[in-house]
Amino acid sequence: RFMSTFPRHTAIGQRDYAIALCLSELALRADEVAHLTLDDLDWRAMTLRLFQTKQRRQRLVPLPDQVSKALAAYLKTGRPQTKTRSLFVRHRAPLGEPLHGRFVRRIMRRAFIRAGFSVTGTHILRHSWATRAHRRGASLKLIADLLGHRSIDTTMRYAHVNLNEL
């Protein structure tokens, strides 16, 4: 329901849909999405390299097919021409300027509201991703690595680990 709130027939809808996928399928933080550049994408290896992370550590994440297709569609038909290397840019004045994390959070907050959800913070998408990954059998160590956590304890809170299940 959340993903269907983005009008993908418009340039802004393509951008916002791609951002939502980066948050929900790659478990990125809003600021990490805002700092992505064209140079971070490796189309041959189907990976995304994160340089500006909360932990100030470089991370390499796989680029799932659905995310790569959304990014490619945005880059081919949605992204305005600009000199900036930032991946996601403004479509209104100041046109072509890089997005900031607060702008990413505002876009997602509006989408949550359109979907009828009471939760409006982007971090819920990281929690949801971690929980889904854990329930599908991913180890806490793998989840921690993908989320960029140094501590498994933090990851356990994100993945909503049920100790009885363990």
Disulfide bonds with the S-S distance in Angstrom:
none
